[in-house]
Amino acid sequence: MTRIAFLGLGRMGVPMARRLIAAGHDVAVWNRTAGKVPAELGAALAASPAQAAAGRDLVITMLTDAAAVEDVLFGQDGAAAALEPGAVIADASTIGPDAARRVRDRLPDGVGYVDAPVVGSIPQAEAGELEVLAGGTGDDLARCAEALGVFGRVRHAGPPGSGAALKLVANGMLVANFAVLGEALALADRLGLDRDLVLDGLSRTSAQARRLRDAVPDAAPRFTVALAAKDLGLALDVPGAPAGGVLAAARAHASAALAADLGPHDLIALADHVRKDSRMRVTLGNPATVPPPPNPFYSHAAQVTAGPMLYVSGQIALTEDGKVDAPGDMARQSEVIFSMLERILAAHGAGFADVVNVRTFVTDLGRVAEYGAVRRRFFTGTAPTSTTVEVARLFHPDALLEVEVVAAIP
């Protein structure tokens, strides 16, 4: 029997504490909201972290974030000051390697520390099938490995901070997989496939698809979107972490889900949110609060939601040999430019219907009607936003105009 303090009785903390008690350990517990501690838990309920930790061999923390861990350990009535030399703190929270090392450095002399976040959710916690990712010295881990083994398999990830680091990698992949699942379902929608049929097929190889397929309506969340977004943020805020790529895209999806008030929902909600929100939407129009455009050839505003943007450099009517096609002919140069823009847009899966902004530079505004007649052949729907200005000259002396566009990739 080990004398253990368990601090933090949320959705994961309660089944983990229950397993320690069932294994015969002497467990004292503390929770910020005492009223949420189940009466039948069978553990001594302490009034403060310090009271729970006093005289204990092992303190296990299972809290929301690094700020909560530091407050519970080092704040008023914190647990760290109540520990005796030889005691060990095992932090099962997901706080990242920097915070884990910071906590370890603040502990009193003689108090050991193991960062021990867990992989798995409530069913695995109840069954003792969690994966405990332990970072710490061999001596510190040896002093708490038997108790941690009650939760599932203990994997020694390396020195202090390694367990916290490995957890960020695992959760980064988890969140990205749900985002990718949402994009796959959006693709299935566009191809006219039935969602349930697709999920059933994907479930053969994807645990995330199985979770979404088998989801029970109104079930308590296992791992919320808010916590997932927090963990992904920790992973991508590591110095040297890639600024772009799949994980960054997953963070953007998670941020959008938070903005849609999905933070308290289970992470499976991210997949459906991505599925519904992945279609590019462009709204061209003119607010009623300002006078309408003086002609129908442009709109005041373009609102774009979701999807990537394409910025096309200014084009002039250059031929393959680097000369300007038809010097002095505004209509012909306009046709060449719009032909080039059409090919550039098509290479990125877009067309003129996806253009949201046009900027035109002409050397003679008196001839802009010749350009406009050509342009209207390419923009046949609602006109995009537009700016046209006269300039003294362009970079090639024979160029009469230069046109650049911004498009929303469908």
N, C-alpha and C positions, 0 to 999 in steps of 0.2 A: 504494500500500500504506500502511495505517495501522497503527501499533503499538498493539494493543488488549489490555487485560486484561478477562477475562470472569469475574465472581465469582458463583458459584452455579450448579451444574450439576444441577438437578433435571430433572423430565420436560420442561419447556419449555427450560431452559438448554442442554441437550445439543444438540438440533437447531438452536438459534439459533447456538451457538458453531460448529457444523459449517458452517453457511452462511457465516459470516465467514471461516473457513479456506478453504472452497472458492472464495470470491471473491478469494483471494490476500492477505488481510491477515495480518500477523504477530500471532498470538494467544497470549497466556499465560493460563492458567486457574488458578482456585483453587476448591476445594470444601471445605466443612467436613469431610466424610467423603471423604478422598482415594481410598479403595478403591472408591467408586462412580463414579469417572471412567473412562469407557471407554478401554481401552488403545489402541484404534485411532483415537482422536480426532485425533491428529496435532498436538497443541498442547503447549507447554512447561507442565508442571505445577509450580506454585509451592507453597512450603511455608507461605506466609502471604499475606494480602491485600496487605500492604506489599510483599512480594517480587514479587508479580504486577504491582503497579501501578508499580513503580519504572521510570522512563524511558519510560512509556507516554503516548501522546497522548490516549487515550480509555479510560475505565474504564466497563464496563457491568455493572450489578448486576441480578441476577434472583433475589430472595430472598423469604422467606415473608411477612414483615411489617416494620413500621417498626422494631421493636426489633432485628431481625436486620440491617437496613440500617445502623442507627446503630452497632451493634457492629462490623460488618465495616469500616465507614469510619473510625470514631473510637475503637474499642476498642484493646486491646493488639495491636500489629503491624497497626494499621488502615491502610487504603489511602490515606486522605486526606493523611496526613503525608508520604507518599512521593512525592506528585505535585509536578510542577514547574509554575510559572506558565505558562498557556497550555493546560494539559491540561483536559479536560472529563469530567465524570461524567454518564452517562446512566443513570438508574435505571428499569429496566423492571418493577420490583416494583409491586404494588398496595398503597399505603400511605396514600392520602388526601392532600388538599391541605395540611392543616396540618402533617403530618409532612414533606411534601416541602419546604415553605418552611423548616421547622426545620432540615432537613439542609442546605439551601442556605446558610442563615445561619451555619452552623458551618464552612464550608469555608475553607481558606486563601485569602488574597488572590490574585487572578489565576487561580484555578481556576473554570472554568465549571460550570454545572449545568443539566441538562435532565431534567424528570420525563417519562419515556417509557414508560408502561405500554402493554401490547399487548392488542388484542382478537383472540381466536381461540384455538385449542387446538393440540394436537400436530400434526395433519395440516397445518394452516395454517403452523405453524412450519417443518415439514419442506419445504413447497412454497414458502416465501417469500411467503405470502399473508396475513400478519398485518396488522392495522391498528395502526400506531404512533401513539399519541395524545401528542403532544409539547407540553409546556409549558415555556417559557423565552424568553429574549431572542432576537432575531433573530441576533445574533452567535454566541451559544452554540450555537444549533441549526445554523447554517451550518457550524460546525466539526465536526459529527458527523452531519449529515443523510445524507451519502453512505454511511457505514457502516450507519446505521439503515435505509437504504433496502434493504439486503440482506434484511431481514426481511419487507418488504412495502411498503405505501403509508404514507408519513409524512404525518400531518395535524398542522399547527401549530394547536393549540387555543387559544393565547394566552400570556399572561405566565406566569412560574413558578407552579406549582400547578394550572394549567388542565388539563394532561393528566391529572394524578392525579384531579382533580374529574370530568372527563368519563368516566374509567374507572369511577368509583363509580356514575355515572348508568347506564352501559351494563350493569354487573354487577347493579345493582338491578333493572333491567328483566328481565334474564336469569333471575335467581332467581325473581322474581314470576311470570314466564311458566311456569316449571316447576311452581310451586305451583298456579297456575290450571289448568294441564293436569291435575294430580292431582284437583282439584275437579271438573273436567269429566268425568273418567273415573268419579268417584264418582257423579255424576249419571247417567251412562250405565248404571252398575250398577243404580241404583234404577229405571231405566226398562226394565231387562231387555235391554239391548243388549250385543252381543259386544264385548269390549275390543279385539280385533285389528281388527275391522271399523271401530270408531270411530277407532282410531289411523290406519288407512289413509285414512279420509276426512279427518281433521284434518291429515294430513301434506301435503295439497295447499296449505295456507296456513300451517302452523306448523312452523318448523324444529325446535322442541322435540319435537313429535309424531313427526317423522321420526327424530330421534335415538333416541327411546324405541322406536319401531317397529323400527328397524334395529340395535338394540343387540346386541352379540355377548356371550353369557354369559362371565363371568370375564375379560373384556377389561380391560386396565389403565385406570384412570380418567384421563379427560382433565382434569377440573376437579372436585376433591373437594367434598363437602358441607361439610366443615370450612372450606375456603377460601372457599366461597360465603357461608357464614354470617358469616365474619370480614369479608368485603367489604361485606355488607349492613349489618352492625353499624356499620362506618365511615360508610356513607352516612347512616344514621338518627341517628348521634350528632353530625352536623353541627349547630351551633346554628341554631335556627329550622326544622329539618326537621320535617315533619308527624308528630305523635305517633300518629295513627291512620291508617286507610286501607289500601290494598292492600299497600304495602311493609311496613308494620308487621305485617299478617297473614302476609305471606311470612316475615318474621323469626320469628314465632311457630311457623310450620310448620318452619322450618329448625332452630330450637331443639329442637323435639320430635323431629326426625330425629336430631339430635346425641345427645339423651337415649336414643334407640333404638340407639345405637352405629353409626350410619351415617356418621359423620364421614369415614372413609377411602374411602367409596364414591363413585362418580361421581355428579355432580349429577342425573343421570336418576333416581337412586334416590329423590330427593325427591318426584317425581311419583307414583310407586307408593306411597310412604309416606303421602302426603296422601290418595291414593285409599282406602287401607285404613283410615286413621285418622280420616277425616272424619265418619263416622257417629256421631251423638250416642249415648253410652252412659250410662245411669243405673242404678245398682245400689242398691236400697233393701234394708235388712236390719238385723239385730241381732247384733253380735259375741257370740261364745260366752263372752267374758271378762267380760261384765256380765249382771246379771239381765234377763230379757225384760221388755218393757213390761207393765204391769198389765192392759192391754186391747188388743185387736187393731186399734184405731183409729189407731195411729201407729207409726212405726218409729224406732229410735234414730238411724240414720245414713243419709245419702244420698251416694253417691260419683258424681260427674259427670266424665266424660272427654270432651274435644273439644266444640266448638260454643259458641255464645253463651248467655248467661243473661238471663232476663227478670225484673225486679223490679217487682212490682205494688204500688202504694200501698194503704194500708188503705182498704177500702170500707165505707160504711154504706148503709142502705136508703133512699137519696134518690130522690125522683121528679124528673121534668124541671123542675118548678117550684121545686125546692130544698127541698121539705118531706120529712119522714120518712114512708115508707109504713107504715101500720098501727101507730101508737104503741101500745106495750104488748103487741104480738103478736110473741113471739120467733120462732116458726116462720115467719111471713110475712116478717119482716125477713131471716131467714136465706135464704129462697128468693130474695128480691130481690137480696141480696148475691151469691149464687152464680150467679145469672143474669148479673149484671154481670161477674163474674170470668170466666165462660164466654165472653162476648163479647170481653173484653180479650185473653184467651189466644188465641182464634180469630183475632183481628186480627193476631197475630204468628206464626201457623202452629202453635200449640200447643193442648193440651187438658189436662184434669185428670190424665191419665195421665203428663204431663210435669212436673207440680208436684212439687218436691222438699222444700218447706218451707211450712208454714201457721202463721201467728201470729194468734191470736184474742184479742180483748179484750172481755170481757163485764162488764156492770154488776152481774150477780147469778149467781154460780156455781151457785146452787140451781136455775137454769133451764137449765143447760148441756145437759141431756138433750134438750130441745126442739131446740136447735141441732144436736146430734149426729145426731138422726134425719134431718134435712135433709141434713147434710153427707155422710152415708153413701150417699145416693142419687147423689152426684156422684163420690165416690171409690170406685170399684167394684173396683179391683185392690189391689195391695199398698199399704198406707197410707203416705203421705209422713211425713217428720219433722214434729213439731208442738209448739207451745207455746200453752197457754191460760192466761190470767191474769185475775183480777178487778180492775177499776179502779173508782174512786169515781164517775167520770163521763166521758163522751166529749164531743167538741166540739159536738155537737148534743144538747140536753137530752132529746129524744125517742128518741135512738138507744140501743138495748139492747146492741148489739154492733158491733164493727169487725173486719174480716178482711183480712189481707194475705198474699200468696203470693210464692214464688220458683219459677220454672219454668226448665227446660232446653229451649231451642228445638231441635226435631228437625233 
